[in-house]
Amino acid sequence: MLGNGLAGLDELSPEDDTMPDSDSASANQPPGYVPPKVWVWDKENGGQFSSINRPVSGATHQKELPVGKHPLQLYSLGTPNGQKVTILLEELLAAGHRGAEYDAWLIKIGDGEQFSSGFVAINPNSKIPAMLDRSTEPPTRLFESGSILFYLAEKFGAFLPTEHYKRAATMNWLMWQMGAAPFVGGGFGHFYAYAPYKIEYAINRYAMETKRHLHLLDTHLANNEYMIGDEYTIADIAIWPWYGAIVRSAYNAQEFLSAGEYRNLNRWVDRIASRPAVKRGQIVNRTFGSEGQLPERHDASDFDKLAKS
Ligand SMILES: N[C@@H](CCC(=O)N[C@@H](CS)C(=O)NCC(=O)O)C(=O)O
């Protein structure tokens, strides 16, 4: 047994008595499953999106990315991680930062476009969002939504407070969100909505953690208008797409999570949703959902065309 919380992970070997032995295999899912000594990739894992998963990184095919006329080239999809960046870009433009003009190109991750040689050259981790800032020499390659938010906020001196304690608080919540998202999406969302069969243990584990996040945010927002007091920052812009979706529509799990009970969180979600830049940013690179869809954005007038169509 691990004696204390400081013990190293390598102490927990398959021989350790905390690991399930073959007697507990009957409780495994699927029944009787026992992990092999060495894992090999011999079949698809099942569940939604399984066909895009591979145990290796790198490009699968040669293809350059398109390049438009603006300084910032975004390669993305309108998932919560993608929405963070398009919302910030629309907020920057609304605040008068003309250098934030951008081309948003659609990357169809279901078709494996994140594995093209051009995409991998910007993001070796093959995940949207990825961005190229062509206004610098050499051009700046960006990936990880939190890193992109921080880069843009610093570049334009906006949505990132300058007082040291508020700036630190913004980074605390930004980093919290980046660490929390995999529990909500890869954990709760995956096992509740996408896994090929329902596993009670996994759903309970991640529902517990997701509800803890909802309670954490609700408690914080009871005494704060935004995540950083009265200032709207990249912390709100990072957190809103994920937790706004969780309390409104994601995974069809609102009743399951009693999402309506988190009143302060819901108030904050509604307030941010009403911002014109958020309404625009959330539909860029979007090819699904009922709020509107703008698969590519190359000019501010693209939103007007959408409204008329
Ligand atoms: N930590 C990354 C996560 C990005 C991420 O998971 N992107 C997903 C879509 S939301 C993706 O590109 N998945 C494609 C794949 O896994 O191959 C970020 O915040 O930028």
The ligand as an SDF file (V2000), in Angstrom:
LIG
                    3D

 20 19  0  0  0  0  0  0  0  0999 V2000
   -5.3360   21.6960  -24.3170 N   0  0  0  0  0  0  0  0  0  0  0  0
   -5.7130   21.9240  -25.6810 C   0  0  0  0  0  0  0  0  0  0  0  0
   -6.8040   20.9530  -26.0520 C   0  0  0  0  0  0  0  0  0  0  0  0
   -7.1740   21.0590  -27.5040 C   0  0  0  0  0  0  0  0  0  0  0  0
   -8.1140   19.9270  -27.9280 C   0  0  0  0  0  0  0  0  0  0  0  0
   -8.3190   18.9580  -27.1950 O   0  0  0  0  0  0  0  0  0  0  0  0
   -8.6710   20.0450  -29.1400 N   0  0  0  0  0  0  0  0  0  0  0  0
   -9.5420   19.0150  -29.6640 C   0  0  0  0  0  0  0  0  0  0  0  0
  -10.8780   19.6200  -30.0700 C   0  0  0  0  0  0  0  0  0  0  0  0
  -11.6380   20.4560  -28.7230 S   0  0  0  0  0  0  0  0  0  0  0  0
   -8.9080   18.4050  -30.9010 C   0  0  0  0  0  0  0  0  0  0  0  0
   -8.3320   19.0980  -31.7060 O   0  0  0  0  0  0  0  0  0  0  0  0
   -9.0340   17.0800  -31.0590 N   0  0  0  0  0  0  0  0  0  0  0  0
   -8.5210   16.4050  -32.2120 C   0  0  0  0  0  0  0  0  0  0  0  0
   -7.7860   15.1550  -31.8530 C   0  0  0  0  0  0  0  0  0  0  0  0
   -7.7700   14.7830  -30.6670 O   0  0  0  0  0  0  0  0  0  0  0  0
   -7.2120   14.5470  -32.7570 O   0  0  0  0  0  0  0  0  0  0  0  0
   -6.1770   23.3650  -25.8610 C   0  0  0  0  0  0  0  0  0  0  0  0
   -6.8080   23.8920  -24.9470 O   0  0  0  0  0  0  0  0  0  0  0  0
   -5.8770   23.9720  -26.9120 O   0  0  0  0  0  0  0  0  0  0  0  0
  1  2  1  0
  2  3  1  0
  2 18  1  0
  3  4  1  0
  4  5  1  0
  5  6  2  0
  5  7  1  0
  7  8  1  0
  8  9  1  0
  8 11  1  0
  9 10  1  0
 11 12  2  0
 11 13  1  0
 13 14  1  0
 14 15  1  0
 15 16  2  0
 15 17  1  0
 18 19  2  0
 18 20  1  0
M  END
$$$$
